[in-house]
Amino acid sequence: RAIEEGTNFIETDILSSKDGHLICFNDVTLDATTDIADRKEFADRKRTYEVEYESMTGFFTVDFTLEELKSLRVKQRYGFRDQQYN
């Protein structure tokens, strides 16, 4: 539909999983938009990486397999947006 409406481009954030699968995900970290912080089995996976010249600490897609990523629940980052699909 966006192309039909005449958009100039479509932004797709493509990241890699630990096992080399490409996924579309808007953040390099999983912290703000998934239930990763509630998953005790992944607690030891928190890392610090340099991202665009900034030190970032969190859970990064590159440290999880596709199967592990698929097990996470996605959630809406902003409280003022519809939360029904969390």
N, CA and C atoms as an extended XYZ file, in Angstrom:
258
Properties=species:S:1:pos:R:3:atomname:S:1:resname:S:1:resid:I:1 pbc="F F F"
N         0.826       -1.196        0.000 N   ARG     1
C         0.000        0.000        0.000 CA  ARG     1
C         0.870        1.258        0.000 C   ARG     1
N         1.954        1.251        0.736 N   ALA     2
C         2.821        2.427        0.776 CA  ALA     2
C         3.342        2.775       -0.613 C   ALA     2
N         3.702        1.763       -1.381 N   ILE     3
C         4.196        2.003       -2.738 CA  ILE     3
C         3.084        2.572       -3.603 C   ILE     3
N         1.876        2.034       -3.456 N   GLU     4
C         0.726        2.546       -4.198 CA  GLU     4
C         0.445        4.006       -3.865 C   GLU     4
N         0.730        4.400       -2.637 N   GLU     5
C         0.509        5.778       -2.195 CA  GLU     5
C         1.634        6.714       -2.635 C   GLU     5
N         2.678        6.172       -3.246 N   GLY     6
C         3.750        6.996       -3.776 CA  GLY     6
C         4.904        7.269       -2.829 C   GLY     6
N         5.086        6.415       -1.847 N   THR     7
C         6.197        6.621       -0.919 CA  THR     7
C         7.536        6.561       -1.648 C   THR     7
N         8.496        7.289       -1.132 N   ASN     8
C         9.822        7.314       -1.751 CA  ASN     8
C        10.690        6.140       -1.332 C   ASN     8
N        10.500        5.656       -0.115 N   PHE     9
C        11.275        4.514        0.357 CA  PHE     9
C        10.550        3.856        1.523 C   PHE     9
N        10.948        2.631        1.808 N   ILE    10
C        10.430        1.885        2.949 CA  ILE    10
C        11.633        1.503        3.800 C   ILE    10
N        11.587        1.872        5.065 N   GLU    11
C        12.691        1.547        5.973 CA  GLU    11
C        12.478        0.151        6.545 C   GLU    11
N        13.451       -0.701        6.344 N   THR    12
C        13.414       -2.028        6.954 CA  THR    12
C        14.707       -2.221        7.725 C   THR    12
N        14.584       -2.335        9.014 N   ASP    13
C        15.758       -2.558        9.860 CA  ASP    13
C        16.037       -4.050        9.877 C   ASP    13
N        17.103       -4.459        9.236 N   ILE    14
C        17.438       -5.876        9.135 CA  ILE    14
C        18.644       -6.158       10.020 C   ILE    14
N        18.470       -7.104       10.927 N   LEU    15
C        19.522       -7.505       11.859 CA  LEU    15
C        19.778       -8.994       11.707 C   LEU    15
N        20.904       -9.443       12.215 N   SER    16
C        21.261      -10.853       12.150 CA  SER    16
C        21.104      -11.506       13.519 C   SER    16
N        20.628      -12.739       13.499 N   SER    17
C        20.581      -13.532       14.730 CA  SER    17
C        21.935      -14.214       14.922 C   SER    17
N        22.121      -14.826       16.056 N   LYS    18
C        23.377      -15.517       16.374 CA  LYS    18
C        23.687      -16.616       15.358 C   LYS    18
N        22.637      -17.267       14.863 N   ASP    19
C        22.833      -18.359       13.915 CA  ASP    19
C        22.693      -17.915       12.456 C   ASP    19
N        22.798      -16.593       12.218 N   GLY    20
C        22.889      -16.087       10.857 CA  GLY    20
C        21.588      -15.802       10.140 C   GLY    20
N        20.461      -15.939       10.798 N   HIS    21
C        19.186      -15.609       10.164 CA  HIS    21
C        18.993      -14.100       10.182 C   HIS    21
N        18.418      -13.568        9.105 N   LEU    22
C        18.128      -12.141        9.041 CA  LEU    22
C        16.707      -11.901        9.523 C   LEU    22
N        16.550      -10.898       10.375 N   ILE    23
C        15.231      -10.576       10.918 CA  ILE    23
C        14.984       -9.080       10.778 C   ILE    23
N        13.728       -8.708       10.659 N   CYS    24
C        13.342       -7.297       10.670 CA  CYS    24
C        12.987       -6.936       12.099 C   CYS    24
N        13.733       -6.022       12.653 N   PHE    25
C        13.509       -5.588       14.035 CA  PHE    25
C        14.025       -4.167       14.147 C   PHE    25
N        13.270       -3.308       14.800 N   ASN    26
C        13.550       -1.875       14.796 CA  ASN    26
C        14.657       -1.431       15.746 C   ASN    26
N        15.103       -2.272       16.645 N   ASP    27
C        16.111       -1.896       17.638 CA  ASP    27
C        17.261       -2.884       17.624 C   ASP    27
N        18.463       -2.430       17.961 N   VAL    28
C        19.573       -3.378       18.101 CA  VAL    28
C        19.473       -4.132       19.418 C   VAL    28
N        18.770       -3.552       20.397 N   THR    29
C        18.566       -4.252       21.667 CA  THR    29
C        17.125       -4.727       21.767 C   THR    29
N        16.934       -5.739       22.585 N   LEU    30
C        15.612       -6.333       22.787 CA  LEU    30
C        14.917       -5.797       24.032 C   LEU    30
N        15.609       -4.991       24.797 N   ASP    31
C        15.151       -4.568       26.122 CA  ASP    31
C        13.799       -3.854       26.133 C   ASP    31
N        13.630       -2.855       25.303 N   ALA    32
C        12.444       -1.991       25.381 CA  ALA    32
C        11.209       -2.573       24.710 C   ALA    32
N        11.396       -3.536       23.808 N   THR    33
C        10.256       -3.993       23.013 CA  THR    33
C         9.971       -5.491       23.109 C   THR    33
N        10.597       -6.166       24.066 N   THR    34
C        10.282       -7.582       24.302 CA  THR    34
C        10.245       -7.849       25.805 C   THR    34
N         9.876       -9.068       26.146 N   ASP    35
C         9.840       -9.483       27.557 CA  ASP    35
C        11.171      -10.081       28.022 C   ASP    35
N        12.255       -9.772       27.351 N   ILE    36
C        13.568      -10.362       27.642 CA  ILE    36
C        13.982      -10.199       29.100 C   ILE    36
N        13.666       -9.066       29.718 N   ALA    37
C        14.073       -8.810       31.112 CA  ALA    37
C        13.388       -9.763       32.089 C   ALA    37
N        12.254      -10.320       31.705 N   ASP    38
C        11.519      -11.256       32.559 CA  ASP    38
C        11.951      -12.705       32.360 C   ASP    38
N        12.816      -12.956       31.408 N   ARG    39
C        13.223      -14.312       31.057 CA  ARG    39
C        14.529      -14.663       31.762 C   ARG    39
N        14.416      -15.341       32.892 N   LYS    40
C        15.585      -15.673       33.725 CA  LYS    40
C        16.634      -16.501       32.975 C   LYS    40
N        16.187      -17.324       32.030 N   GLU    41
C        17.128      -18.175       31.303 CA  GLU    41
C        18.082      -17.373       30.413 C   GLU    41
N        17.754      -16.106       30.157 N   PHE    42
C        18.608      -15.274       29.317 CA  PHE    42
C        19.360      -14.204       30.103 C   PHE    42
N        19.252      -14.200       31.416 N   ALA    43
C        19.834      -13.134       32.248 CA  ALA    43
C        21.336      -12.950       32.019 C   ALA    43
N        22.044      -14.026       31.737 N   ASP    44
C        23.501      -13.928       31.562 CA  ASP    44
C        23.917      -13.465       30.160 C   ASP    44
N        22.960      -13.136       29.323 N   ARG    45
C        23.269      -12.720       27.951 CA  ARG    45
C        23.382      -11.206       27.786 C   ARG    45
N        23.190      -10.454       28.858 N   LYS    46
C        23.304       -8.995       28.760 CA  LYS    46
C        24.751       -8.650       28.426 C   LYS    46
N        24.929       -7.800       27.433 N   ARG    47
C        26.261       -7.446       26.949 CA  ARG    47
C        26.381       -5.934       26.765 C   ARG    47
N        27.610       -5.493       26.620 N   THR    48
C        27.886       -4.099       26.267 CA  THR    48
C        28.646       -4.097       24.949 C   THR    48
N        28.113       -3.375       23.984 N   TYR    49
C        28.744       -3.223       22.674 CA  TYR    49
C        28.833       -1.737       22.337 C   TYR    49
N        29.729       -1.414       21.431 N   GLU    50
C        29.771       -0.061       20.892 CA  GLU    50
C        28.879       -0.027       19.658 C   GLU    50
N        27.880        0.831       19.691 N   VAL    51
C        26.931        0.962       18.586 CA  VAL    51
C        26.937        2.418       18.139 C   VAL    51
N        27.331        2.640       16.909 N   GLU    52
C        27.413        3.998       16.364 CA  GLU    52
C        28.163        4.930       17.308 C   GLU    52
N        29.330        4.479       17.745 N   TYR    53
C        30.259        5.235       18.597 CA  TYR    53
C        29.750        5.469       20.019 C   TYR    53
N        28.725        4.739       20.432 N   GLU    54
C        28.216        4.842       21.804 CA  GLU    54
C        28.251        3.474       22.457 C   GLU    54
N        28.591        3.441       23.729 N   SER    55
C        28.570        2.199       24.491 CA  SER    55
C        27.130        1.916       24.910 C   SER    55
N        26.617        0.746       24.518 N   MET    56
C        25.245        0.360       24.853 CA  MET    56
C        25.262       -0.966       25.592 C   MET    56
N        24.487       -1.052       26.661 N   THR    57
C        24.352       -2.296       27.413 CA  THR    57
C        22.919       -2.779       27.296 C   THR    57
N        22.765       -4.055       27.021 N   GLY    58
C        21.431       -4.627       26.907 CA  GLY    58
C        21.497       -6.020       26.324 C   GLY    58
N        20.368       -6.482       25.857 N   PHE    59
C        20.256       -7.774       25.198 CA  PHE    59
C        20.178       -7.512       23.693 C   PHE    59
N        21.144       -8.037       22.946 N   PHE    60
C        21.260       -7.756       21.522 CA  PHE    60
C        20.818       -8.957       20.690 C   PHE    60
N        20.157       -8.690       19.568 N   THR    61
C        19.669       -9.766       18.705 CA  THR    61
C        20.784      -10.706       18.274 C   THR    61
N        21.971      -10.190       18.062 N   VAL    62
C        23.096      -10.985       17.567 CA  VAL    62
C        23.541      -12.062       18.560 C   VAL    62
N        23.104      -11.969       19.804 N   ASP    63
C        23.476      -12.948       20.828 CA  ASP    63
C        22.426      -14.039       21.034 C   ASP    63
N        21.398      -14.063       20.184 N   PHE    64
C        20.317      -15.033       20.328 CA  PHE    64
C        20.053      -15.727       19.000 C   PHE    64
N        19.731      -17.014       19.069 N   THR    65
C        19.373      -17.755       17.859 CA  THR    65
C        17.969      -17.344       17.424 C   THR    65
N        17.628      -17.679       16.202 N   LEU    66
C        16.289      -17.377       15.704 CA  LEU    66
C        15.229      -18.040       16.580 C   LEU    66
N        15.459      -19.274       16.967 N   GLU    67
C        14.504      -19.985       17.828 CA  GLU    67
C        14.299      -19.240       19.152 C   GLU    67
N        15.375      -18.767       19.746 N   GLU    68
C        15.271      -18.016       21.001 CA  GLU    68
C        14.526      -16.697       20.795 C   GLU    68
N        14.828      -16.007       19.712 N   LEU    69
C        14.147      -14.744       19.423 CA  LEU    69
C        12.649      -14.958       19.226 C   LEU    69
N        12.293      -16.042       18.558 N   LYS    70
C        10.875      -16.334       18.325 CA  LYS    70
C        10.128      -16.669       19.610 C   LYS    70
N        10.858      -17.049       20.647 N   SER    71
C        10.208      -17.388       21.922 CA  SER    71
C         9.858      -16.147       22.748 C   SER    71
N        10.389      -14.996       22.366 N   LEU    72
C        10.136      -13.765       23.114 CA  LEU    72
C         8.771      -13.180       22.762 C   LEU    72
N         8.191      -12.475       23.719 N   ARG    73
C         6.947      -11.738       23.476 CA  ARG    73
C         7.316      -10.305       23.122 C   ARG    73
N         6.769       -9.829       22.044 N   VAL    74
C         6.986       -8.442       21.646 CA  VAL    74
C         5.992       -7.574       22.399 C   VAL    74
N         6.436       -6.385       22.799 N   LYS    75
C         5.544       -5.467       23.512 CA  LYS    75
C         5.717       -4.052       22.980 C   LYS    75
N         4.680       -3.278       23.148 N   GLN    76
C         4.700       -1.878       22.725 CA  GLN    76
C         5.568       -1.085       23.690 C   GLN    76
N         6.496       -0.353       23.162 N   ARG    77
C         7.441        0.424       23.960 CA  ARG    77
C         6.770        1.584       24.680 C   ARG    77
N         5.798        2.227       24.065 N   TYR    78
C         5.209        3.446       24.615 CA  TYR    78
C         3.841        3.172       25.232 C   TYR    78
N         3.668        3.588       26.482 N   GLY    79
C         2.424        3.355       27.204 CA  GLY    79
C         1.208        4.025       26.604 C   GLY    79
N         1.401        5.099       25.862 N   PHE    80
C         0.267        5.813       25.281 CA  PHE    80
C        -0.230        5.156       23.992 C   PHE    80
N         0.484        4.155       23.499 N   ARG    81
C         0.040        3.414       22.313 CA  ARG    81
C        -0.717        2.163       22.737 C   ARG    81
N        -1.511        1.630       21.821 N   ASP    82
C        -2.344        0.456       22.082 CA  ASP    82
C        -1.490       -0.713       22.578 C   ASP    82
N        -1.829       -1.256       23.734 N   GLN    83
C        -1.072       -2.344       24.362 CA  GLN    83
C        -1.709       -3.722       24.133 C   GLN    83
N        -2.783       -3.786       23.376 N   GLN    84
C        -3.531       -5.035       23.260 CA  GLN    84
C        -2.768       -6.181       22.599 C   GLN    84
N        -1.712       -5.892       21.866 N   TYR    85
C        -0.968       -6.961       21.188 CA  TYR    85
C         0.290       -7.386       21.929 C   TYR    85
N         0.500       -6.882       23.141 N   ASN    86
C         1.671       -7.278       23.934 CA  ASN    86
C         1.615       -8.761       24.250 C   ASN    86
